Amino acid sequence: SGSGGGSGTGAPPRQCLVVHTPTTLTCAEECRSLCRLCGKKYVPEVLLATCEVPQEVPVEGAPQLLEARVCRSKKKDDGEALAQIVSVALPVLEYQIYCQLVAKMRL
């Protein structure tokens, strides 16, 4: 029962894995830091989530609610036509919400 790293079969899963950034991600040093749980991988300074972080995942600091809203009028189509309109508009809406959240975090 060594301390991590190897191919031990009885090692419990690390709860911090879900917040590790991919090793291929190129990011400035100020936007991520070394994970304080495992000390091996990097984690982001800010975590945006659409749901509560699981209790098993240790986070530092208290979560804060940020709200952003984007509204669009829609045509009176239905069925497949409406689905097509929504699927085309969705990436743009997601990007606009992302921009609002980033702007609010800078305040």
N, C-alpha and C positions, 0 to 999 in steps of 0.2 A: 504494500500500500504506500507507493511513493507519492510525491506531491505534484500531481498534474503533468501535462506534457506528453507522456508516453502513450502507448497503446493499451493502457490498463483497462480492463473490462468493467471493473466495479466502480469507476469514477462517476460521481453524480453529474448530471448535465449542469453547465454554468448558465445561470439565469441572465447573465449580461450579454450573451450572444446576440440577442434580438436587437440590441442597440449599437453593436459594433458597426463601424463604417467599413465598406469594402476596401480591401488593400489596394485596389486599382484606382480608387477615388483620389484624385489630386485635389487637395484643398489647402488653403493657407493655414499656417500653424495656429493662428488665433481662433480658428473656427472648430478646432477639435483638440482633445487632450487624451492622455493615456488613461485607459479604464482603471478605476481605482479598485475594482473587485478582482480582476485577474492580472492586471498590470502588463498585459501582452498586446492588446489591440487598442485601436483608437475609437473614441466615442465622440459624438457631436456635442458642442457646448449647449446647443438649443435643440430640443426634440419637439417637433410638431406632430401631434397625434389627433386623430378623429375620434378616439375613444380613450377611456382611462387606461393608464399604464398598469399592467398586472402587478399585484402586490409582491410577487416574487422578484420583480425587477427593482433593485435599489436605485433610487434617484436622489440627487442632492437638491435641496431647496424645495419650496412649496410650488405646486403647479399653479399657473395663472391662466384664467380664461381670456382668450382673445376671440372676438367675434368679427366676422366679415360677411357682408351680404352682397350679392350681385343679382340684379333682377333684369330679366329680358321679357319682352312681350312675345307671345307665341301666336302663330297663325291658328285658325280654327280647324286645322286638319285633324284627322284621327287615324288610328291604325298605323299602317306601315309608313305613311307619309309623315306623321307626327314623330314616329320613332327615328326616321331619317333626319329630320330637322334637329331633334334633341341630340342625336349622336354626333352631328356635325358641330353643334354649338358647345357641347360639353368640354372639349379641350380648351377652348377659349375662356369659358367660364372658370375652369379650374386655374388657369394661368392668372386671370384677373383676381381671383381670391388669394392666390399665392402672393401676388404683388401687394395686395392690401395687408396681408399678415406680416410680410417683411417690413413694410412701411410702419406698421403699428409697433413692431418690436424695436424699431430704431428710436421711438419716442422716449 
